[in-house]
Amino acid sequence: MNLYDVLRRPVVTEKTMIATDEFNKVTFEVDMRANKILVKQAVEKAFDVTVMDVNIMVVPVKTTRRSQKSIRIRHPKWKKAIVTLKPGDRIQMFEGV
């Protein structure tokens, strides 16, 4: 897998912005096949920062129920990575959001 295929998009929510400001942690949506080592290499290469720690989790499927037998999937499962950066390192796209 190419390192540029690992990172899909940044996750920009109120909670992730607080984590970025206070704890220097950045959240990304990553490919389902990605592991901690690939995420660390991709972030370091793409943004020229030093990664201290990577936490990965799979966000479960969100479903809707129309009747007792009809279940629809609203959002499929996806994987997100919370990357802790070295103190003093910043990623510019998260500045001022």
Backbone bond lengths (Angstrom), bond angles and torsions (degrees), N, CA, C in turn:
res aa  C-N    CA-C-N  psi(-1)  N-CA   C-N-CA  omega(-1)  CA-C   N-CA-C  phi
1 M - - - 1.453 - - 1.529 108.54 -
2 N 1.319 115.68 134.36 1.456 122.58 178.17 1.534 109.29 -70.90
3 L 1.330 117.21 142.27 1.462 120.51 -178.47 1.524 112.48 -62.56
4 Y 1.327 117.31 -29.21 1.458 119.33 179.88 1.530 112.29 -78.68
5 D 1.329 118.03 -10.83 1.460 121.32 175.35 1.526 111.86 -87.30
6 V 1.314 118.25 -12.17 1.460 122.14 -176.29 1.520 110.70 -71.02
7 L 1.314 118.16 -49.88 1.468 122.20 -177.88 1.522 109.65 -84.69
8 R 1.328 117.11 125.17 1.460 121.03 178.71 1.523 111.43 -92.54
9 R 1.350 115.57 -57.38 1.466 120.33 -177.78 1.516 108.25 -162.14
10 P 1.321 117.43 156.88 1.469 118.89 172.66 1.526 109.88 -77.12
11 V 1.314 115.65 147.16 1.462 121.12 176.07 1.528 106.78 -96.52
12 V 1.326 116.39 111.29 1.459 121.49 -176.19 1.520 108.55 -111.16
13 T 1.318 115.82 99.77 1.460 122.24 175.07 1.524 107.54 -131.09
14 E 1.305 115.37 175.53 1.463 119.56 179.12 1.532 110.84 -63.22
15 K 1.307 115.86 -41.45 1.461 120.60 -178.29 1.535 111.71 -67.31
16 T 1.329 117.75 -40.22 1.465 119.53 179.63 1.522 111.97 -71.13
17 M 1.335 117.21 -31.17 1.465 119.37 177.68 1.532 111.06 -69.11
18 I 1.329 117.49 -36.05 1.466 120.69 175.48 1.520 110.05 -65.10
19 A 1.341 117.14 -42.39 1.465 121.09 178.90 1.526 111.13 -64.65
20 T 1.328 116.87 -35.67 1.464 120.47 178.16 1.523 110.70 -66.98
21 D 1.311 116.90 -44.63 1.461 120.60 -177.34 1.524 112.60 -70.74
22 E 1.329 117.30 -43.76 1.460 120.21 -172.99 1.526 114.52 -89.56
23 F 1.325 116.98 -37.54 1.459 119.64 -172.39 1.517 114.18 -116.70
24 N 1.332 118.25 2.47 1.464 123.49 179.57 1.530 111.06 59.61
25 K 1.346 116.50 42.11 1.458 122.76 178.31 1.519 109.06 -114.35
26 V 1.340 116.17 135.02 1.455 122.70 -177.71 1.525 107.62 -119.37
27 T 1.337 117.18 139.62 1.459 121.96 -176.81 1.518 110.36 -113.25
28 F 1.338 116.15 133.62 1.458 123.11 178.88 1.511 110.22 -129.19
29 E 1.335 116.34 149.00 1.457 120.96 164.75 1.519 106.02 -85.17
30 V 1.325 116.98 130.30 1.463 121.05 -176.34 1.521 109.81 -122.82
31 D 1.317 115.71 167.60 1.454 122.54 177.93 1.532 110.12 -65.31
32 M 1.312 117.44 146.69 1.469 121.56 -178.13 1.531 112.12 -64.25
33 R 1.327 118.54 -23.55 1.467 121.25 179.87 1.523 112.95 -87.81
34 A 1.321 118.04 -4.11 1.464 122.14 -175.11 1.529 110.88 -75.32
35 N 1.333 115.15 147.89 1.462 121.29 173.62 1.530 108.40 -121.84
36 K 1.337 116.07 -179.09 1.464 120.21 -174.85 1.523 112.50 -62.15
37 I 1.307 116.56 -39.04 1.470 120.72 -177.92 1.526 110.34 -65.37
38 L 1.339 117.48 -44.88 1.461 120.65 179.19 1.522 112.13 -65.11
39 V 1.327 117.01 -39.27 1.470 120.30 179.12 1.522 109.93 -64.94
40 K 1.315 117.36 -43.62 1.464 120.87 179.49 1.527 110.83 -61.10
41 Q 1.326 117.58 -46.32 1.463 120.86 179.58 1.523 111.32 -63.93
42 A 1.335 117.44 -40.43 1.461 120.84 -178.00 1.529 111.62 -66.43
43 V 1.335 117.49 -42.82 1.472 120.42 -179.61 1.521 110.24 -67.80
44 E 1.333 117.48 -42.58 1.461 119.98 -179.99 1.515 111.53 -64.59
45 K 1.323 118.07 -38.56 1.461 120.87 -179.20 1.529 111.93 -75.06
46 A 1.331 117.18 -40.82 1.465 120.31 -175.23 1.523 112.83 -73.96
47 F 1.346 117.71 -37.31 1.460 120.21 -172.02 1.523 113.84 -114.87
48 D 1.318 118.82 -1.17 1.462 123.90 177.24 1.535 110.91 56.10
49 V 1.330 116.30 53.04 1.460 123.69 177.26 1.528 108.36 -128.73
50 T 1.328 116.42 169.12 1.462 121.78 176.66 1.524 108.53 -104.67
51 V 1.328 116.00 125.36 1.462 122.21 -178.67 1.521 108.74 -95.95
52 M 1.332 116.24 127.86 1.463 121.20 178.64 1.523 111.98 -91.53
53 D 1.346 117.68 -39.60 1.457 121.22 -175.06 1.523 109.45 -153.23
54 V 1.343 115.93 150.95 1.461 122.04 177.29 1.521 108.44 -132.48
55 N 1.326 116.55 127.41 1.465 122.46 172.77 1.517 107.83 -115.81
56 I 1.338 116.23 132.03 1.466 121.54 -177.42 1.523 108.97 -121.66
57 M 1.334 115.38 139.63 1.463 119.87 175.56 1.520 109.61 -144.08
58 V 1.321 115.55 153.75 1.459 121.97 176.98 1.525 107.29 -102.64
59 V 1.326 115.17 122.28 1.457 121.31 178.58 1.529 106.94 -84.19
60 P 1.340 118.33 125.66 1.464 120.07 -173.95 1.518 114.04 -70.86
61 V 1.326 115.17 169.37 1.460 123.34 179.31 1.523 109.82 -66.03
62 K 1.329 116.33 141.36 1.464 121.07 173.27 1.530 107.04 -105.82
63 T 1.318 115.63 123.86 1.458 120.24 -174.97 1.521 111.38 -116.70
64 T 1.330 114.49 163.32 1.449 123.31 175.63 1.521 107.62 -128.18
65 R 1.315 116.09 142.50 1.461 120.20 179.47 1.524 108.74 -114.50
66 R 1.321 116.76 122.08 1.466 122.36 177.98 1.531 110.49 -91.89
67 S 1.303 116.66 -42.40 1.453 122.31 175.42 1.525 106.44 -143.48
68 Q 1.305 117.70 -170.91 1.457 118.75 -177.63 1.519 112.16 -68.31
69 K 1.321 117.21 -27.96 1.467 119.74 -176.72 1.522 113.39 -103.44
70 S 1.292 117.54 -15.21 1.458 120.95 -175.18 1.527 110.36 -101.66
71 I 1.320 115.36 110.95 1.470 121.61 177.11 1.521 107.76 -119.75
72 R 1.310 116.34 128.15 1.461 121.33 178.56 1.515 109.79 -115.55
73 I 1.310 115.83 148.08 1.463 121.14 177.47 1.522 108.22 -94.71
74 R 1.344 116.43 118.67 1.464 120.76 177.62 1.516 111.33 -81.69
75 H 1.338 116.30 -46.86 1.456 121.51 -179.30 1.525 107.90 -134.10
76 P 1.320 117.79 127.64 1.467 118.92 178.65 1.527 110.68 -72.20
77 K 1.325 116.17 168.01 1.452 118.96 178.84 1.523 109.50 -69.94
78 W 1.323 116.04 151.45 1.454 122.26 179.24 1.510 108.95 -147.83
79 K 1.318 115.63 163.19 1.457 121.14 -176.42 1.513 109.26 -111.96
80 K 1.343 116.06 136.77 1.457 119.38 176.57 1.517 109.38 -126.03
81 A 1.315 114.57 151.39 1.464 121.92 -179.30 1.517 108.73 -125.45
82 I 1.331 115.49 130.89 1.456 121.97 174.63 1.519 106.62 -104.37
83 V 1.321 115.88 115.69 1.460 122.82 -173.27 1.520 109.00 -106.89
84 T 1.333 116.93 123.81 1.458 122.11 176.13 1.518 108.24 -93.88
85 L 1.327 116.06 124.39 1.462 121.58 -178.66 1.521 110.71 -95.32
86 K 1.319 114.86 158.23 1.465 121.68 176.50 1.521 108.98 -62.71
87 P 1.331 118.58 141.62 1.471 119.55 178.30 1.534 111.13 -56.07
88 G 1.305 115.51 130.51 1.467 121.05 -178.06 1.512 113.16 100.45
89 D 1.331 119.01 -21.95 1.467 122.16 177.58 1.520 109.38 -84.23
90 R 1.322 116.67 140.88 1.459 122.78 177.95 1.517 108.34 -136.93
91 I 1.329 115.92 154.76 1.463 122.13 171.85 1.518 106.35 -108.10
92 Q 1.328 117.09 125.19 1.465 122.33 -169.40 1.527 113.28 -64.62
93 M 1.334 119.21 -30.25 1.458 119.06 -175.75 1.524 112.20 -68.29
94 F 1.332 117.72 -17.52 1.454 121.19 179.80 1.525 112.76 -95.04
95 E 1.298 118.50 -2.40 1.447 121.65 -179.79 1.517 110.21 -77.88
96 G 1.319 117.65 127.13 1.452 122.21 174.63 1.518 115.73 76.06
97 V 1.332 117.82 17.07 1.463 120.40 179.16 1.502 109.11 -87.03
